[in-house]
Amino acid sequence: MRAITFQRHFVMHPAGSCLAAFGDTKVICTASISERVPPWLAGKGKGWISAEYAMLPGSTNSRKGRDRGGRTDGRSVEIQRLIGRSLRAAVDLDSLGEVAITVDCDVLQADGGTRTTAISGGYVALVDALEEVARLRGETRGAAAYLTGQVAAVSVGIVAGEVVCDLDYFHDSRADVDMNVVMRDGDFVEVQGTGEQGVFTRAQMDALLDSAAAGIDEIRLAQNAALAL
């Protein structure tokens, strides 16, 4: 595992914010509250969590062009949907009521694992946003009134025949197998795995999942330390 840090309240205006760093990968996560849920949820008494993801122009070796005119590239759309699904797994949307929280994840610096860094940091920002919802409602349990569990994510892969957890770009670009794993309290939320250079065995998959679970345990400790839980 690379060094992991979560710096809360990194931005002053949103209800929740966090600078998440997995080694040299750094992502700003902000969580904003709105009383307007998507139209298809209006009047149903249910909340919603969504995410947006973008890589800032200076986040990679060559300048990353900005999305223009409301158009988002396919990779970013796929990643922000993953982030949204992952964070919704942490929240009881019925208890939340008609509140929408958008978690924006902007990559400052990319060195592999931006989506898993965004999910893990997005959870920290989301918890602070839920604390604000609870405060405004006079809910004494705070964010715990709406949480169903703790969500974190990590990348794992097989590089030169060895299992590596939390891939940086060097390892990711050489991986024979690449996998992103999202978990909530020891259970799987989502697993994305690809044999980049061929196939992989069931034993290799089990080894990757075991490594991911151990890595996520470390991430959870860092999240809790940042949240002072």
VEXMI-224982 format. One line per 10 residues: number of its first residue (from 1); their letters; for each residue x, y, z of N, C-alpha, C. Coordinates in steps of 0.1 Angstrom, whole numbers. Example, Ala and Ser with C-alpha at 12.3 -4.5 7.8 and 13.67 -1.06 7.14 Angstrom:
1	AS	132/-57/78/123/-45/78/132/-33/78; 128/-22/71/137/-11/71/129/0/79
***
This chain:
1	MRAITFQRHF	8/-12/0/0/0/0/9/13/0; 4/22/-8/11/35/-7/6/43/5; 13/54/8/9/62/19/-5/68/16; -14/67/26/-28/72/24/-31/83/34; -36/94/29/-41/105/38/-54/110/33; -62/115/43/-75/122/40/-75/135/48; -75/146/41/-75/159/47/-88/165/46; -96/165/57/-109/170/57/-109/186/56; -121/191/53/-124/205/52/-113/212/44; -110/206/33/-100/212/24/-105/224/16
11	VMHPAGSCLA	-118/224/14/-125/235/7/-135/240/17; -136/254/18/-144/259/29/-159/260/26; -164/260/14/-178/262/11/-187/250/11; -183/238/6/-192/227/5/-195/221/19; -206/214/20/-209/208/33/-198/198/37; -192/191/28/-181/182/31/-170/183/20; -158/182/25/-147/182/15/-135/174/20; -127/169/11/-116/161/15/-106/161/4; -93/162/7/-82/160/-2/-77/146/1; -80/136/-8/-76/123/-6/-63/120/-14
21	AFGDTKVICT	-53/114/-8/-40/111/-14/-37/96/-12; -35/89/-23/-29/76/-23/-16/77/-30; -5/78/-22/8/80/-28/8/94/-35; 12/94/-48/12/106/-56/-1/109/-63; -11/101/-62/-25/103/-67/-32/112/-57; -37/123/-61/-44/133/-52/-57/137/-59; -68/136/-51/-81/139/-56/-88/148/-46; -94/159/-51/-102/167/-42/-117/162/-43; -123/159/-32/-137/154/-32/-145/164/-24; -156/169/-30/-165/179/-23/-179/173/-24
31	ASISERVPPW	-186/175/-13/-200/170/-12/-209/182/-10; -219/184/-19/-228/195/-18/-242/190/-17; -250/197/-8/-264/193/-5/-274/202/-13; -284/195/-18/-295/202/-24/-308/196/-20; -319/204/-19/-332/199/-15/-340/194/-28; -333/195/-39/-340/191/-52/-334/177/-56; -343/167/-55/-339/154/-59/-342/153/-74; -336/142/-81/-340/140/-95/-355/139/-97; -360/144/-108/-374/144/-111/-381/131/-108; -375/120/-112/-381/107/-110/-382/102/-95
41	LAGKGKGWIS	-376/110/-86/-377/107/-72/-386/117/-65; -390/128/-71/-397/138/-65/-410/133/-59; -413/136/-46/-425/132/-40/-425/118/-34; -414/111/-35/-413/98/-30/-406/97/-16; -402/108/-11/-396/108/2/-383/101/3; -376/100/-8/-363/93/-8/-352/102/-13; -340/100/-8/-328/108/-12/-320/102/-23; -310/109/-27/-301/105/-38/-287/109/-36; -278/101/-40/-263/104/-40/-258/102/-54; -252/112/-59/-246/111/-73/-232/117/-72
51	AEYAMLPGST	-224/114/-83/-210/118/-83/-207/124/-97; -197/133/-97/-191/137/-109/-176/136/-108; -169/133/-119/-155/130/-119/-148/137/-130; -137/143/-128/-130/150/-138/-115/150/-135; -107/150/-145/-92/151/-143/-88/165/-147; -82/173/-138/-78/186/-141/-67/186/-152; -66/197/-159/-56/198/-170/-42/194/-167; -37/198/-155/-23/195/-151/-22/182/-144; -32/173/-144/-31/161/-135/-23/150/-142; -20/151/-155/-12/140/-161/0/147/-168
61	NSRKGRDRGG	9/138/-173/21/143/-180/19/153/-191; 9/150/-200/5/159/-210/-8/165/-206; -10/177/-210/-22/184/-205/-35/177/-209; -44/175/-199/-57/169/-201/-67/180/-205; -73/179/-217/-82/189/-221/-95/189/-212; -100/201/-210/-113/202/-202/-125/197/-210; -135/192/-203/-147/188/-210/-155/201/-213; -160/203/-225/-166/215/-229/-181/213/-233; -189/223/-231/-203/223/-236/-211/212/-230; -208/208/-217/-215/198/-210/-212/184/-215
71	RTDGRSVEIQ	-202/182/-224/-198/169/-229/-188/163/-220; -190/151/-215/-180/144/-207/-175/131/-214; -162/129/-214/-157/117/-221/-162/104/-214; -162/94/-223/-168/81/-218/-161/75/-206; -148/77/-205/-141/72/-193/-146/79/-180; -148/92/-181/-152/99/-169/-167/96/-165; -175/94/-175/-189/90/-173/-189/76/-165; -181/67/-170/-181/53/-164/-176/54/-150; -166/62/-147/-160/64/-134/-170/70/-125; -176/81/-129/-185/88/-120/-197/80/-116
81	RLIGRSLRAA	-201/71/-126/-212/62/-122/-208/52/-112; -196/47/-113/-190/38/-103/-190/45/-89; -185/57/-89/-184/64/-76/-198/66/-70; -207/70/-78/-221/72/-73/-227/59/-68; -226/48/-75/-231/35/-70/-224/31/-57; -211/33/-56/-204/30/-44/-208/38/-32; -210/51/-34/-214/59/-22/-228/57/-18; -237/54/-28/-251/51/-24/-252/39/-16; -242/29/-17/-242/17/-9/-240/21/6; -235/33/9/-232/37/23/-243/44/29
91	VDLDSLGEVA	-254/47/22/-265/55/27/-278/49/26; -286/50/37/-300/46/37/-308/58/31; -311/56/18/-317/67/10/-332/70/15; -338/60/21/-352/63/27/-351/72/39; -341/69/48/-340/77/60/-335/91/56; -327/92/46/-322/105/42/-333/115/38; -344/109/32/-355/118/27/-351/125/15; -360/135/11/-358/142/-2/-346/152/-1; -335/147/-1/-322/154/-1/-313/148/-12; -307/156/-20/-297/151/-30/-283/156/-26
101	ITVDCDVLQA	-273/147/-26/-260/151/-23/-251/147/-35; -244/157/-41/-235/155/-52/-221/155/-47; -214/145/-50/-200/144/-46/-191/146/-59; -184/157/-59/-175/160/-71/-161/156/-68; -155/148/-77/-142/143/-75/-133/148/-86; -124/157/-83/-115/163/-93/-101/159/-90; -95/152/-100/-81/147/-99/-71/158/-101; -64/161/-90/-53/171/-91/-41/165/-97; -38/152/-93/-26/146/-98/-28/131/-99; -25/125/-111/-28/111/-113/-16/103/-114
111	DGGTRTTAIS	-15/92/-106/-5/82/-106/-10/69/-103; -22/66/-110/-28/53/-108/-39/53/-97; -50/46/-99/-60/44/-88/-68/57/-86; -70/65/-96/-78/77/-93/-92/74/-89; -99/64/-95/-113/61/-92/-114/55/-77; -104/47/-73/-105/42/-60/-102/52/-49; -93/61/-53/-90/73/-44/-102/81/-42; -109/84/-54/-121/92/-54/-132/86/-45; -134/73/-46/-144/66/-38/-141/67/-23; -129/64/-20/-125/64/-6/-125/78/0
121	GGYVALVDAL	-120/88/-7/-121/102/-3/-135/108/-3; -143/103/-13/-157/108/-14/-165/103/-2; -162/92/3/-169/87/15/-167/97/27; -154/101/29/-151/111/40/-159/124/38; -159/129/25/-166/141/23/-181/139/25; -186/128/21/-201/124/22/-205/124/37; -196/118/45/-200/117/59/-201/131/65; -193/140/62/-194/154/67/-206/161/62; -210/158/49/-223/163/44/-235/158/51; -234/145/54/-245/139/62/-246/145/76
131	EEVARLRGET	-234/148/82/-234/154/95/-241/168/94; -239/175/83/-246/188/82/-261/186/80; -265/176/72/-280/173/71/-285/170/85; -279/162/93/-283/159/106/-284/171/115; -274/180/114/-274/192/122/-286/201/119; -288/203/106/-299/211/102/-313/206/107; -314/193/108/-326/186/112/-327/184/127; -316/187/134/-316/185/149/-315/170/152; -310/162/143/-308/148/145/-296/145/154; -298/140/166/-287/139/176/-277/128/172
141	RGAAAYLTGQ	-281/118/163/-271/108/160/-261/112/149; -263/124/143/-254/128/133/-255/120/121; -244/118/113/-244/111/101/-248/96/103; -246/91/114/-249/77/117/-264/74/115; -272/85/115/-287/83/113/-290/79/98; -280/81/89/-283/79/75/-273/68/69; -263/65/76/-253/56/71/-257/41/73; -254/33/62/-256/19/63/-243/11/65; -231/18/64/-218/12/65/-208/21/60; -195/16/60/-184/24/56/-178/18/43
151	VAAVSVGIVA	-177/27/33/-173/23/20/-158/28/17; -151/19/11/-137/22/6/-134/13/-6; -124/17/-13/-120/10/-25/-105/10/-27; -100/0/-35/-86/-1/-38/-85/-8/-51; -73/-6/-58/-70/-14/-70/-60/-24/-66; -61/-36/-73/-51/-47/-71/-48/-52/-85; -37/-59/-86/-33/-65/-99/-22/-75/-97; -20/-82/-108/-9/-92/-109/2/-86/-118; 13/-83/-113/24/-77/-120/36/-86/-119; 41/-91/-130/52/-100/-131/50/-112/-122
161	GEVVCDLDYF	38/-117/-122/34/-129/-114/31/-127/-100; 32/-114/-95/30/-111/-80/18/-103/-79; 10/-105/-68/-1/-97/-64/4/-84/-58; -1/-73/-64/2/-59/-59/-11/-52/-55; -11/-46/-44/-22/-39/-39/-20/-24/-40; -30/-16/-45/-29/-2/-46/-19/2/-57; -23/-1/-69/-14/1/-81/-11/15/-84; 2/19/-85/5/32/-91/6/30/-106; 9/41/-113/9/40/-128/19/30/-133; 31/30/-126/41/20/-131/36/6/-130
171	HDSRADVDMN	30/2/-119/25/-11/-118/13/-14/-127; 4/-4/-128/-9/-5/-135/-6/-7/-150; 4/0/-155/8/-1/-170/14/-14/-173; 19/-22/-163/26/-34/-165/18/-46/-161; 6/-44/-156/-2/-54/-149/-8/-64/-159; -6/-77/-156/-13/-88/-164/-28/-89/-161; -31/-86/-148/-45/-85/-144/-47/-73/-136; -58/-66/-138/-61/-53/-132/-75/-54/-126; -77/-50/-113/-90/-51/-107/-92/-39/-97; -104/-34/-98/-109/-24/-88/-119/-30/-79
181	VVMRDGDFVE	-117/-29/-66/-126/-35/-56/-132/-25/-47; -145/-25/-45/-152/-16/-36/-159/-25/-25; -157/-21/-13/-163/-29/-2/-170/-20/8; -180/-26/15/-187/-19/26/-187/-29/38; -179/-25/48/-179/-33/60/-176/-48/58; -167/-51/49/-163/-65/47/-171/-72/36; -181/-65/30/-189/-71/19/-185/-64/6; -187/-70/-5/-184/-64/-18/-195/-56/-23; -192/-44/-27/-201/-35/-34/-200/-37/-49; -187/-37/-54/-185/-39/-68/-171/-44/-70
191	VQGTGEQGVF	-169/-52/-80/-156/-58/-84/-155/-56/-99; -145/-49/-104/-142/-48/-118/-128/-54/-121; -128/-65/-128/-115/-72/-131/-113/-75/-145; -101/-74/-150/-98/-76/-164/-85/-83/-165; -84/-93/-174/-71/-99/-177/-66/-91/-189; -57/-82/-185/-52/-73/-195/-43/-80/-206; -36/-90/-202/-27/-97/-211/-31/-112/-213; -44/-115/-210/-48/-129/-212/-59/-132/-202; -57/-144/-195/-67/-148/-186/-61/-149/-172; -70/-151/-162/-65/-154/-148/-73/-165/-142
201	TRAQMDALLD	-67/-172/-132/-73/-183/-126/-82/-180/-114; -90/-189/-110/-99/-187/-98/-90/-184/-86; -79/-192/-85/-69/-190/-74/-63/-176/-74; -60/-171/-86/-55/-157/-87/-65/-147/-83; -78/-149/-87/-88/-140/-84/-90/-140/-68; -90/-151/-62/-92/-152/-47/-80/-145/-41; -68/-146/-46/-57/-139/-40/-58/-124/-41; -63/-120/-53/-65/-105/-55/-76/-100/-46; -87/-107/-44/-97/-102/-35/-93/-102/-21; -85/-112/-16/-79/-112/-3/-70/-100/-1
211	SAAAGIDEIR	-62/-97/-11/-53/-86/-10/-60/-73/-9; -71/-72/-17/-79/-60/-17/-86/-58/-4; -91/-68/2/-98/-67/15/-88/-63/26; -76/-68/26/-66/-63/35/-62/-48/33; -61/-44/20/-58/-30/17/-69/-21/22; -82/-25/19/-93/-17/23/-94/-16/38; -90/-26/46/-89/-25/60/-80/-13/64; -69/-12/57/-60/0/60/-66/13/57; -73/13/45/-80/26/41/-90/30/51; -98/20/56/-108/23/66/-103/29/78
221	LAQNAALAL	-91/24/83/-85/30/94/-81/44/92; -76/47/80/-72/61/77/-84/70/76; -95/64/70/-108/72/70/-113/75/84; -113/65/93/-117/67/106/-108/77/114; -95/77/111/-86/86/118/-90/100/113; -92/102/101/-95/115/96/-109/120/101; -118/111/103/-132/115/108/-132/115/123; -121/111/129/-120/110/144/-130/101/150; -132/89/143/-141/79/148/-134/68/156
***
